[in-house]
């Protein structure tokens, strides 16, 4: 079928002027067969398996990118949660394994490797505890290793003992990387209801239900949605939803074909398409600016949640129609440091931490890339995590916390993380203590929503 | 047949088509369709070409980049499937 000139122009405009890109192709690799009672053997097997499976990932992705003329920004790897394979390893060995993963990522030229993870939403095994103990150091001595910890699900409730530990871990990780403004925390996300096929970092891991190896794709395109909306300044909200839906459809289709071609050339099954509007600091590549285009003077003001809900839902509807296998997180991300509009919203005192929390009820994930004052207590961080986990648990959705308590920084200061991670204004937290809630420990029972059988 | 789209966007001037088609014919590439339009002095041309015999689109893109630089235009080549995927259900 021939393609009309204006349709070709549209595609080219999206790529060249509106930052349409494939944000990531992420290869998921199972490491279950690498487990061994001898740590050194396991360490070697892990390295060899990753390097052999993903040996061509970067080269193939770069070829496809050139042939189809769509940039693929990141090449990534997700692996079986490491806590599941380390067994009797010691803390130091777990840290050594993190260094091995980092080495593999550097050798392969991939941007990140995710899955230095533990799933502790109900209880903590020996391996889980070793990994948690190793986390602050592991994240501060590696560059490309990303970690996620699941502390809650709708089916199990919230493991408050794990939540308590995560507050301490985040504090320590920040302290260990204080020369880089607590950078280690940017590679650590705490989840409620994590998904097993997420291609985005820092939360990607290769879940227990996944196969031996798989290729998942994450596309983005806030810039494309923003400029589509700019062409309909007077549309009513039903039409706004429709414009977003159609745009999401096109973006997803582009991602799906690229994903399938990369998977086929690598001889690996195609997993899922994750259509998430993930902002970057590039001009006009902002989720906040889409909300403002819909009709807010500044993101964070009254109406923000309504606009975000509309946008997130329209993105899903367009994406679901466009791909046979939609998965991952699919929706909109609202990281602060990576979104110029969010940063402006905070600097203009329109967007607050409480409003960001509320926004996580209707968008795809949670509190993301938020810089907090360096003196925030571990208990307050835990309580922040508990709140997000509760939102996710009750609403049967994924929520997450990726915050950076920046050592030595106070509210209103600016921190630069660099690259895709961007920059963020430091936010203050509620000055009152949540210490007792966190000290109580135990589990918050699974809600009635869990009883669906 | 393996089809690709060559797109040319920029300020209109004499000799654009001549230059681009020269690169294509030098590389033994058959042109299947051409359409072009001019909007407020802004020249846009799309060609559908057969790249079945071309192993490496990369080298061709480099040659087109050279031609593009001489003409101060943006010239891109990309496989056609991406357009099909985005605009046809």
Interface residues (C-beta under 8 A of the other chain):
Chain A: X1 X2 X3 X4 X5 X7 X8 X9 X10 X11 X12 X16 X63 X66 X67 X68 X69 X70 X250 X253 X254 X256 X257 X258
Chain B: X5 X7 X9 X33 X35 X36 X37 X44 X46 X48 X57 X58 X61 X74 X76 X77 X78 X79 X80 X81 X82 X83 X84 X85 X86 X87 X88
